[in-house]
Amino acid sequence: IVNEFYKEHPKVRVRWHEGDHASLISGLETATIDCGLIYDFDIPCSISCSEIRALPLQIVLPKDHRLAKQEQIALASIAPEPFILLSLPNTQDYLLSAFRDIGVEPNIAYRVQSFEMLRSLVANGFGYALLNYCPPYMEVNGGGLVCGPLREQLRPCNMVFARRNKYQTPYVVEAFKKHIHNFIADKPISA
């Protein structure tokens, strides 16, 4: 995203801050961050959001899993298997709500704090996971992943471009928002 933006705006430099949802919201509210890409949950009224795209939950399986070649997988049918939970504030609540919405309990085998640990555990056969976005690189630490849609129609998370509500948006921030939207809009959400 940033490299392509630099081609259009060579004099602009983007500095980014990586953080969990709560720290990004705090940065937006205190003006230490001008704008951000976040998910659309628990957004205070002090933050203005523009939807970039819907990101429905995807199931993430080891590439040799017995269900890996199915077009859709029912979450209820795989719930008893070992589940690897991305255990970050707000994220874990959202992921666990998918199971609550269909009336099943997950078999939480591992709670991880990073996307990379989650991918490594799944790729090496320790269980399955749920994510809203599965990147195109699917070979991980000696194993492989597949991602695909769930059969259940669950509420998707939306990726949003966020900024402070009472903020005079500079041209460059608006240009960056438009660039992000155009860049992401047609990208696949699972491999």
C-alpha positions as CSV (number, residue, x, y, z in Angstrom):
1,I,0.0,0.0,0.0
2,V,2.7,2.5,1.1
3,N,5.1,1.8,-1.8
4,E,2.3,2.3,-4.4
5,F,1.3,5.5,-2.6
6,Y,4.9,6.8,-2.7
7,K,4.8,6.4,-6.5
8,E,1.8,8.8,-6.7
9,H,3.0,11.1,-3.9
10,P,6.9,10.9,-3.9
11,K,7.3,13.8,-1.5
12,V,5.1,12.3,1.2
13,R,6.5,10.0,3.9
14,V,4.2,7.7,5.8
15,R,5.2,6.7,9.4
16,W,3.1,3.9,10.8
17,H,2.3,2.7,14.2
18,E,1.4,-0.9,14.8
19,G,-0.7,-1.7,17.7
20,D,-3.8,-3.5,19.1
21,H,-7.2,-2.0,18.5
22,A,-7.3,-0.1,21.8
23,S,-3.9,1.6,21.4
24,L,-4.8,2.7,17.8
25,I,-8.1,4.2,19.0
26,S,-6.2,6.0,21.8
27,G,-3.6,7.3,19.3
28,L,-6.4,8.6,17.1
29,E,-8.2,10.3,20.0
30,T,-5.0,11.9,21.3
31,A,-3.9,13.0,17.8
32,T,-0.6,11.0,18.0
33,I,-2.0,9.2,14.9
34,D,-3.6,11.1,12.0
35,C,-5.4,8.1,10.5
36,G,-5.5,4.3,10.7
37,L,-6.8,1.1,9.3
38,I,-8.8,-0.7,12.0
39,Y,-11.8,-3.0,12.3
40,D,-15.2,-1.6,13.0
41,F,-15.9,-2.7,16.5
42,D,-16.0,-0.7,19.7
43,I,-15.5,2.6,17.8
44,P,-16.1,5.7,20.1
45,C,-18.1,8.6,18.7
46,S,-14.9,10.7,18.7
47,I,-13.7,8.6,15.7
48,S,-15.0,8.9,12.2
49,C,-14.8,5.8,9.9
50,S,-15.2,5.1,6.2
51,E,-15.6,1.5,5.2
52,I,-12.8,0.1,3.1
53,R,-14.3,-3.4,2.7
54,A,-16.1,-6.2,4.5
55,L,-13.9,-9.0,5.8
56,P,-16.0,-12.1,6.6
57,L,-14.5,-14.7,8.9
58,Q,-12.4,-17.3,7.1
59,I,-11.4,-20.7,8.4
60,V,-7.7,-21.4,8.4
61,L,-6.6,-25.0,8.2
62,P,-3.4,-27.0,7.6
63,K,-3.2,-27.7,3.9
64,D,-3.4,-31.5,4.5
65,H,-6.5,-31.2,6.7
66,R,-9.4,-33.6,5.7
67,L,-11.7,-30.6,5.0
68,A,-9.1,-28.4,3.3
69,K,-10.5,-29.0,-0.2
70,Q,-14.1,-28.2,0.6
71,E,-15.5,-24.9,-0.8
72,Q,-17.2,-24.1,2.5
73,I,-16.9,-25.5,6.0
74,A,-19.5,-25.5,8.7
75,L,-18.0,-24.0,11.9
76,A,-20.3,-26.2,13.9
77,S,-18.8,-29.4,12.3
78,I,-15.2,-28.4,13.1
79,A,-15.7,-26.8,16.5
80,P,-14.7,-29.9,18.5
81,E,-11.3,-30.0,16.9
82,P,-8.4,-28.0,18.5
83,F,-8.9,-24.3,18.0
84,I,-6.1,-21.8,18.0
85,L,-7.4,-18.5,19.3
86,L,-5.8,-15.1,18.5
87,S,-6.1,-13.9,22.0
88,L,-5.9,-10.1,21.7
89,P,-8.2,-7.6,23.4
90,N,-11.5,-7.3,21.5
91,T,-10.3,-9.8,18.8
92,Q,-10.8,-12.8,21.0
93,D,-14.3,-11.6,22.0
94,Y,-15.2,-11.2,18.3
95,L,-13.8,-14.6,17.3
96,L,-15.5,-16.4,20.2
97,S,-18.8,-14.6,19.4
98,A,-18.9,-16.6,16.1
99,F,-19.2,-19.8,18.1
100,R,-21.8,-18.3,20.5
101,D,-23.9,-17.1,17.5
102,I,-24.3,-20.7,16.3
103,G,-24.6,-22.2,19.8
104,V,-21.4,-24.2,20.0
105,E,-18.3,-24.2,22.2
106,P,-14.9,-24.2,20.6
107,N,-12.2,-26.5,21.9
108,I,-9.5,-23.9,22.6
109,A,-6.2,-25.7,22.4
110,Y,-3.9,-22.6,22.2
111,R,-4.2,-18.9,22.9
112,V,-1.6,-16.9,20.9
113,Q,-0.7,-13.2,20.9
114,S,0.6,-13.0,17.3
115,F,-0.6,-13.6,13.8
116,E,2.7,-15.3,13.0
117,M,2.4,-17.8,15.9
118,L,-1.2,-18.6,14.9
119,R,-0.1,-19.2,11.3
120,S,2.8,-21.4,12.4
121,L,0.7,-23.6,14.7
122,V,-2.0,-24.1,12.1
123,A,0.5,-24.8,9.3
124,N,2.1,-27.5,11.4
125,G,-1.2,-29.3,12.2
126,F,-1.8,-28.1,15.8
127,G,-5.4,-27.0,15.0
128,Y,-7.5,-24.6,13.0
129,A,-8.1,-20.9,13.4
130,L,-10.4,-18.1,12.3
131,L,-9.2,-14.9,10.7
132,N,-10.9,-12.1,8.8
133,Y,-8.0,-11.9,6.3
134,C,-5.7,-14.6,5.0
135,P,-2.6,-13.3,3.2
136,P,-1.4,-14.8,0.0
137,Y,1.7,-16.3,1.4
138,M,0.6,-19.7,2.6
139,E,3.8,-21.7,3.2
140,V,4.9,-21.3,6.8
141,N,7.8,-22.8,8.8
142,G,7.7,-26.2,7.2
143,G,3.9,-26.4,6.8
144,G,1.2,-24.9,4.7
145,L,-2.2,-23.3,5.1
146,V,-5.5,-23.0,3.3
147,C,-8.2,-20.5,4.0
148,G,-11.8,-20.5,3.0
149,P,-15.3,-19.3,3.7
150,L,-17.5,-20.6,6.5
151,R,-20.9,-22.0,5.6
152,E,-22.6,-20.0,8.4
153,Q,-23.5,-16.4,7.5
154,L,-21.9,-14.6,10.4
155,R,-21.5,-10.8,10.9
156,P,-18.4,-9.8,9.0
157,C,-15.9,-7.3,10.4
158,N,-15.3,-4.3,8.2
159,M,-11.9,-2.8,7.6
160,V,-12.3,0.9,8.1
161,F,-10.2,4.0,7.5
162,A,-10.4,5.9,10.8
163,R,-9.6,9.5,11.8
164,R,-10.6,11.9,14.6
165,N,-14.2,13.2,14.2
166,K,-13.5,16.9,14.6
167,Y,-10.4,16.9,12.4
168,Q,-9.8,19.1,9.4
169,T,-8.6,16.3,7.1
170,P,-5.5,17.4,5.1
171,Y,-5.5,16.6,1.4
172,V,-2.8,14.0,1.8
173,V,-4.9,12.0,4.3
174,E,-7.9,12.0,2.0
175,A,-5.6,10.9,-0.9
176,F,-4.2,8.1,1.3
177,K,-7.7,7.0,2.2
178,K,-8.7,6.8,-1.5
179,H,-5.5,5.0,-2.4
180,I,-6.0,2.4,0.4
181,H,-9.6,1.8,-0.8
182,N,-8.6,1.4,-4.4
183,F,-5.6,-0.9,-3.4
184,I,-7.6,-3.2,-1.1
185,A,-11.0,-3.2,-2.8
186,D,-10.2,-5.9,-5.4
187,K,-7.8,-8.1,-3.4
188,P,-8.9,-11.6,-2.5
189,I,-9.5,-12.2,1.2
190,S,-8.4,-15.8,1.2
191,A,-6.0,-17.9,-0.8
